[in-house]
Amino acid sequence: MTTMSKDKIPFVLFEVGAGLYAMSAEYVREMLILPPVTRVPNMPPEIRGVINIRGSLLTVVDLRAKLGVASTKSELEGLIQLLRDREQDHRN
């Protein structure tokens, strides 16, 4: 591993809703495609469940819920409702 000066530490950028966030790459161990999530009863809404990564259980936190941003499901449902409401306009 190479040593970097503090002014050259890379960042991981990600979007949550309309917000753009950055996290120092030194705190990121790896990035992967999300495997199946196992729900855990009686957890707060921001805790989606756990995943198994090479025999270790990791907690999955929904940053949208934690930051108070509408879920993608509710955004999609809103868009579908908007299209239904405007369906006649589209037909005309």
N, CA, C and O of each residue as an XYZ file, in Angstrom:
368
protein
N       0.850     -1.179      0.000
C       0.000      0.000      0.000
C       0.888      1.232      0.000
O       1.858      1.306      0.755
N       0.560      2.194     -0.841
C       1.365      3.409     -0.922
C       0.870      4.439      0.080
O      -0.307      4.453      0.441
N       1.763      5.285      0.519
C       1.405      6.350      1.441
C       1.049      7.592      0.647
O       1.748      7.951     -0.301
N      -0.039      8.251      1.032
C      -0.469      9.477      0.358
C      -0.450     10.621      1.348
O      -0.687     10.428      2.540
N      -0.172     11.802      0.855
C      -0.265     12.973      1.713
C      -1.731     13.265      1.975
O      -2.597     12.856      1.201
N      -2.012     13.972      3.062
C      -3.392     14.243      3.465
C      -4.188     14.977      2.392
O      -5.401     14.787      2.298
N      -3.533     15.815      1.576
C      -4.268     16.558      0.560
C      -4.568     15.724     -0.683
O      -5.197     16.229     -1.614
N      -4.139     14.473     -0.725
C      -4.382     13.622     -1.891
C      -5.135     12.345     -1.544
O      -5.114     11.393     -2.325
N      -5.791     12.302     -0.407
C      -6.568     11.121     -0.031
C      -7.803     11.058     -0.929
O      -8.552     12.032     -1.001
N      -8.034      9.935     -1.616
C      -9.205      9.833     -2.496
C     -10.505      9.742     -1.694
O     -10.524      9.330     -0.535
N     -11.563     10.134     -2.346
C     -12.887     10.088     -1.732
C     -13.801      9.212     -2.561
O     -13.606      9.052     -3.766
N     -14.798      8.648     -1.909
C     -15.866      7.919     -2.575
C     -17.059      8.868     -2.593
O     -17.488      9.351     -1.546
N     -17.589      9.133     -3.775
C     -18.759      9.996     -3.929
C     -19.989      9.139     -4.132
O     -19.934      8.123     -4.825
N     -21.118      9.546     -3.525
C     -22.368      8.824     -3.720
C     -23.533      9.781     -3.556
O     -23.432     10.802     -2.876
N     -24.641      9.431     -4.192
C     -25.847     10.241     -4.134
C     -26.896      9.559     -3.268
O     -27.077      8.342     -3.325
N     -27.584     10.364     -2.467
C     -28.750      9.910     -1.718
C     -29.824     10.956     -1.984
O     -29.718     12.095     -1.530
N     -30.857     10.563     -2.720
C     -31.860     11.539     -3.129
C     -31.204     12.569     -4.026
O     -30.507     12.216     -4.977
N     -31.424     13.850     -3.725
C     -30.836     14.918     -4.532
C     -29.474     15.348     -3.992
O     -28.823     16.216     -4.574
N     -29.040     14.749     -2.884
C     -27.775     15.154     -2.262
C     -26.583     14.361     -2.761
O     -26.684     13.164     -3.030
N     -25.455     15.038     -2.880
C     -24.189     14.399     -3.247
C     -23.309     14.394     -2.011
O     -23.095     15.437     -1.395
N     -22.800     13.229     -1.645
C     -22.008     13.070     -0.431
C     -20.634     12.500     -0.778
O     -20.452     11.871     -1.820
N     -19.683     12.731      0.106
C     -18.334     12.194     -0.070
C     -17.886     11.571      1.245
O     -18.235     12.039      2.329
N     -17.110     10.510      1.121
C     -16.554      9.825      2.278
C     -15.106      9.499      1.958
O     -14.792      9.063      0.850
N     -14.242      9.705      2.908
C     -12.838      9.395      2.683
C     -12.698      7.907      2.364
O     -13.271      7.058      3.048
N     -11.938      7.607      1.328
C     -11.759      6.215      0.905
C     -11.046      5.379      1.956
O     -11.100      4.151      1.906
N     -10.387      6.018      2.896
C      -9.703      5.245      3.937
C     -10.696      4.497      4.831
O     -10.313      3.555      5.524
N     -11.989      4.915      4.820
C     -13.013      4.245      5.622
C     -13.783      3.196      4.832
O     -14.678      2.550      5.377
N     -13.451      3.017      3.558
C     -14.158      2.061      2.701
C     -13.281      0.838      2.505
O     -12.179      0.926      1.965
N     -13.784     -0.303      2.951
C     -13.032     -1.546      2.798
C     -13.214     -2.127      1.406
O     -12.248     -2.545      0.768
N     -14.473     -2.152      0.929
C     -14.758     -2.655     -0.408
C     -16.137     -2.182     -0.831
O     -16.959     -1.784     -0.006
N     -16.370     -2.234     -2.133
C     -17.680     -1.918     -2.696
C     -18.129     -3.149     -3.466
O     -17.350     -3.741     -4.213
N     -19.387     -3.534     -3.281
C     -19.880     -4.744     -3.911
C     -21.343     -4.610     -4.271
O     -22.032     -3.704     -3.800
N     -21.812     -5.519     -5.111
C     -23.239     -5.589     -5.425
C     -23.931     -6.179     -4.204
O     -23.482     -7.181     -3.647
N     -25.021     -5.553     -3.796
C     -25.719     -5.962     -2.580
C     -26.294     -7.363     -2.718
O     -27.124     -7.608     -3.594
N     -25.859     -8.294     -1.855
C     -26.451     -9.638     -1.867
C     -27.834     -9.599     -1.209
O     -28.245     -8.553     -0.707
N     -28.553    -10.723     -1.205
C     -29.871    -10.736     -0.562
C     -29.788    -10.281      0.890
O     -28.883    -10.669      1.628
N     -30.762     -9.438      1.287
C     -30.815     -8.896      2.645
C     -31.807     -9.717      3.458
O     -32.936     -9.950      3.024
N     -31.381    -10.153      4.639
C     -32.260    -10.879      5.551
C     -32.814     -9.885      6.566
O     -32.059     -9.252      7.303
N     -34.132     -9.755      6.597
C     -34.786     -8.832      7.524
C     -34.618     -9.325      8.958
O     -34.572    -10.528      9.215
N     -34.527     -8.372      9.886
C     -34.426     -8.685     11.307
C     -35.630     -8.032     11.984
O     -35.827     -6.826     11.840
N     -36.442     -8.803     12.723
C     -37.642     -8.243     13.349
C     -37.318     -7.134     14.350
O     -36.255     -7.121     14.972
N     -38.259     -6.212     14.485
C     -38.231     -5.144     15.494
C     -37.043     -4.184     15.369
O     -36.586     -3.629     16.368
N     -36.552     -3.993     14.167
C     -35.467     -3.036     13.937
C     -36.070     -1.697     13.522
O     -37.172     -1.659     12.976
N     -35.356     -0.595     13.777
C     -35.852      0.700     13.296
C     -35.898      0.722     11.777
O     -35.224     -0.079     11.129
N     -36.688      1.633     11.193
C     -36.881      1.633      9.735
C     -35.591      1.788      8.936
O     -35.508      1.295      7.811
N     -34.595      2.453      9.485
C     -33.353      2.646      8.717
C     -32.488      1.388      8.659
O     -31.559      1.323      7.853
N     -32.768      0.400      9.485
C     -32.032     -0.868      9.449
C     -32.783     -1.827      8.532
O     -33.849     -2.329      8.888
N     -32.221     -2.078      7.345
C     -32.874     -2.940      6.359
C     -32.746     -4.407      6.709
O     -33.600     -5.206      6.328
N     -31.680     -4.785      7.439
C     -31.454     -6.176      7.793
C     -29.967     -6.461      7.819
O     -29.156     -5.573      8.081
N     -29.615     -7.717      7.543
C     -28.212     -8.121      7.537
C     -27.887     -8.855      6.247
O     -28.762     -9.421      5.593
N     -26.597     -8.831      5.895
C     -26.111     -9.589      4.747
C     -24.947    -10.447      5.208
O     -24.283    -10.144      6.199
N     -24.712    -11.519      4.472
C     -23.606    -12.422      4.768
C     -22.511    -12.178      3.732
O     -22.692    -12.436      2.542
N     -21.384    -11.679      4.204
C     -20.230    -11.464      3.332
C     -19.107    -12.377      3.805
O     -18.505    -12.141      4.853
N     -18.832    -13.413      3.035
C     -17.779    -14.385      3.346
C     -17.837    -14.872      4.799
O     -16.813    -14.963      5.476
N     -19.054    -15.184      5.263
C     -19.224    -15.746      6.597
C     -19.391    -14.715      7.702
O     -19.590    -15.095      8.855
N     -19.317    -13.433      7.395
C     -19.519    -12.375      8.392
C     -20.844    -11.680      8.136
O     -21.164    -11.334      6.998
N     -21.621    -11.474      9.209
C     -22.881    -10.745      9.075
C     -22.618     -9.252      9.216
O     -21.964     -8.809     10.160
N     -23.137     -8.486      8.265
C     -23.014     -7.035      8.287
C     -24.397     -6.413      8.286
O     -25.293     -6.882      7.584
N     -24.573     -5.360      9.069
C     -25.837     -4.642      9.125
C     -25.965     -3.745      7.900
O     -25.012     -3.069      7.514
N     -27.153     -3.746      7.291
C     -27.425     -2.893      6.136
C     -28.269     -1.711      6.608
O     -29.378     -1.890      7.111
N     -27.734     -0.506      6.440
C     -28.426      0.712      6.847
C     -28.921      1.428      5.592
O     -28.155      1.636      4.651
N     -30.192      1.801      5.577
C     -30.780      2.549      4.466
C     -30.514      4.028      4.719
O     -31.176      4.646      5.553
N     -29.542      4.597      3.999
C     -29.185      6.000      4.205
C     -30.331      6.938      3.867
O     -30.452      8.007      4.466
N     -31.176      6.554      2.914
C     -32.329      7.403      2.596
C     -33.206      7.552      3.846
O     -33.588      8.668      4.199
N     -33.524      6.451      4.510
C     -34.355      6.506      5.716
C     -33.633      7.252      6.837
O     -34.241      8.056      7.544
N     -32.345      6.987      6.997
C     -31.562      7.627      8.064
C     -31.498      9.139      7.885
O     -31.527      9.886      8.863
N     -31.409      9.595      6.621
C     -31.304     11.025      6.332
C     -32.657     11.691      6.101
O     -32.718     12.889      5.822
N     -33.744     10.922      6.215
C     -35.075     11.490      6.045
C     -35.447     11.772      4.601
O     -36.289     12.629      4.334
N     -34.824     11.056      3.659
C     -35.116     11.211      2.236
C     -36.143     10.150      1.846
O     -36.084      9.018      2.326
N     -37.084     10.519      0.974
C     -38.106      9.564      0.540
C     -37.453      8.334     -0.082
O     -36.439      8.439     -0.773
N     -38.040      7.177      0.168
C     -37.505      5.937     -0.390
C     -37.704      5.918     -1.898
O     -38.578      6.604     -2.429
N     -36.891      5.130     -2.578
C     -37.044      5.013     -4.033
C     -38.410      4.422     -4.366
O     -39.003      4.757     -5.391
N     -38.906      3.545     -3.499
C     -40.223      2.947     -3.728
C     -41.302      4.022     -3.683
O     -42.179      4.044     -4.548
N     -41.259      4.910     -2.701
C     -42.283      5.956     -2.617
C     -42.123      6.969     -3.749
O     -43.119      7.503     -4.235
N     -40.880      7.246     -4.181
C     -40.673      8.129     -5.326
C     -41.275      7.519     -6.590
O     -41.920      8.216     -7.373
N     -41.065      6.222     -6.788
C     -41.612      5.533     -7.948
C     -43.133      5.507     -7.894
O     -43.794      5.726     -8.909
N     -43.695      5.239     -6.711
C     -45.153      5.232     -6.572
C     -45.727      6.612     -6.871
O     -46.796      6.717     -7.472
N     -45.031      7.673     -6.460
C     -45.465      9.038     -6.749
C     -45.451      9.323     -8.239
O     -46.369      9.955     -8.762
N     -44.413      8.861     -8.924
C     -44.324      9.044    -10.371
C     -45.441      8.285    -11.081
O     -46.061      8.814    -12.004
N     -45.700      7.057    -10.661
C     -46.774      6.257    -11.260
C     -48.120      6.943    -11.055
O     -48.939      6.984    -11.973
N     -48.354      7.479     -9.868
C     -49.610      8.174     -9.593
C     -49.731      9.432    -10.451
O     -50.812      9.737    -10.955
N     -48.633     10.158    -10.617
C     -48.636     11.346    -11.470
C     -48.998     10.975    -12.902
O     -49.791     11.664    -13.544
N     -48.413      9.879    -13.406
C     -48.728      9.433    -14.764
C     -50.194      9.017    -14.891
O     -50.833      9.298    -15.906
N     -50.725      8.355    -13.876
C     -52.138      7.971    -13.901
C     -53.029      9.213    -13.906
O     -54.013      9.282    -14.643
N     -52.668     10.196    -13.070
C     -53.448     11.429    -12.994
C     -53.431     12.179    -14.316
O     -54.402     12.853    -14.660
N     -52.335     12.066    -15.062
C     -52.185     12.805    -16.320
C     -52.435     11.919    -17.545
O     -52.188     12.337    -18.676
N     -52.919     10.710    -17.322
C     -53.104      9.764    -18.421
C     -53.981     10.334    -19.534
O     -53.666     10.180    -20.713
N     -55.065     10.983    -19.168
C     -55.960     11.538    -20.184
C     -55.248     12.627    -20.982
O     -55.439     12.724    -22.195
N     -54.440     13.436    -20.329
C     -53.672     14.467    -21.040
C     -52.762     13.818    -22.078
O     -52.643     14.313    -23.199
N     -52.123     12.718    -21.711
C     -51.225     12.016    -22.625
C     -51.996     11.437    -23.817
O     -51.497     11.437    -24.942
N     -53.195     10.953    -23.568
C     -53.995     10.382    -24.654
C     -54.437     11.460    -25.643
O     -54.492     11.225    -26.850
N     -54.747     12.636    -25.117
C     -55.188     13.735    -25.974
C     -54.014     14.255    -26.768
O     -54.166     15.187    -27.558
